[in-house]
Amino acid sequence: MQAPQVDSKIAAFILDSQATDLMRIVRNFQRQGKKSDYTAKIADDESLFAAFVFKPRTQVLDLDGLPESFQAQVKPFNILGLIRERDGQGGDSGRMMLDLLGGCARPFSSLKSAVELRKELYPGSVLTFANHLLRCRGLEKDVTEYAYEEFMKEMRDREQSVLAARGTQNPMAGLL
């Protein structure tokens, strides 16, 4: 997928952040003995459900209604980004977004670092997914409309809000 026209520093920040988060997810599931088929919820409230879904090729290709261009990018092991909007009462509104974020010839659990995982990501899809997720979480404008400094200020403000809501001092909690 063609990457949206995002400031290159913003794109690098999003891609690096996602690779780091995804690698942490992979390691957590690896400790549970899972290698290639798992789902990590990243949001689940009355307005939306969002998750990173790790699936092998056969399971991805079994999904109905995938365009040929999507199917052509599917590799033996894949990361999907899923967002399902809800009606505010917790019920599904019917709008669902599915992005193929990355693909690899071997299980993601075999990768050694976030740097290796970043190489397996599809930048356009990751940026599109992050933009969808941020917009669903209340970002007032599209990431393509931000200058780097303004975007980073917005992310710092969001991080402080998340930390305050969680009552934690974890500096990595919930940027995206």
SULDAUR-V607636 format. One record per backbone hydrogen bond with DSSP energy under -0.5 kcal/mol. CO is the residue of the C=O (numbers start at 1). NH is the residue of the N-H. E is the energy in kcal/mol with one decimal. If there is no record, write none. Layout:
# SULDAUR-V607636
{{CO:NH:E} {CO:NH:E}}
This chain:
# SULDAUR-V607636
{{1:124:-0.7} {4:6:-1.8} {7:11:-2.8} {8:12:-2.3} {9:13:-2.3} {10:14:-2.8} {11:15:-2.8} {12:16:-2.8} {13:17:-2.7} {14:18:-2.8} {15:19:-2.5} {16:20:-2.3} {17:21:-2.7} {18:22:-3.1} {19:23:-2.3} {20:24:-2.1} {21:25:-2.1} {22:26:-2.7} {23:27:-2.5} {24:28:-2.2} {25:29:-2.4} {26:30:-2.4} {27:31:-2.1} {28:32:-0.7} {29:34:-2.5} {30:33:-1.9} {35:109:-0.7} {38:54:-3.3} {39:41:-0.6} {40:52:-2.4} {43:50:-2.9} {46:88:-1.6} {46:90:-1.1} {47:86:-2.9} {48:45:-2.5} {49:84:-3.2} {50:42:-2.9} {50:43:-1.7} {51:53:-0.5} {51:82:-2.8} {52:40:-2.9} {52:54:-0.5} {53:55:-0.6} {53:80:-3.2} {54:38:-1.5} {55:78:-2.2} {56:59:-0.7} {56:60:-1.8} {57:61:-2.9} {58:62:-0.9} {60:63:-1.7} {63:66:-0.7} {67:71:-2.4} {68:72:-2.5} {69:73:-0.6} {70:73:-1.3} {70:74:-0.5} {71:74:-1.1} {76:57:-1.9} {77:104:-2.9} {78:55:-1.9} {79:101:-2.1} {79:102:-1.4} {80:53:-2.9} {80:82:-0.5} {81:99:-2.7} {82:51:-2.2} {83:85:-0.5} {83:97:-3.2} {84:49:-2.5} {85:93:-2.2} {85:94:-0.5} {91:87:-3.1} {94:96:-0.5} {95:85:-2.3} {97:83:-2.6} {99:81:-3.3} {99:101:-1.0} {101:122:-3.3} {102:79:-2.5} {104:77:-2.0} {107:110:-2.0} {108:111:-1.7} {113:117:-2.1} {114:118:-2.7} {115:119:-1.2} {116:120:-0.5} {117:120:-1.6} {118:121:-1.3} {120:103:-1.8} {121:123:-0.8} {122:125:-0.6} {122:126:-2.4} {123:127:-2.7} {124:128:-2.1} {125:129:-2.8} {126:130:-2.9} {127:131:-2.2} {128:132:-2.6} {129:133:-3.0} {130:134:-2.9} {131:135:-2.6} {132:136:-2.6} {133:137:-1.7} {134:139:-2.8} {135:138:-1.6} {142:145:-2.1} {143:146:-1.2} {147:151:-2.5} {148:152:-2.7} {149:153:-2.1} {150:154:-2.1} {151:155:-2.4} {152:156:-2.6} {153:157:-2.6} {154:158:-2.4} {155:159:-2.6} {156:160:-2.4} {157:161:-1.9} {158:162:-2.6} {159:163:-2.8} {160:164:-2.4} {161:165:-2.4} {162:166:-2.4} {163:167:-1.3} {163:168:-1.9} {169:171:-0.6} {170:173:-1.4} {172:175:-0.6}}
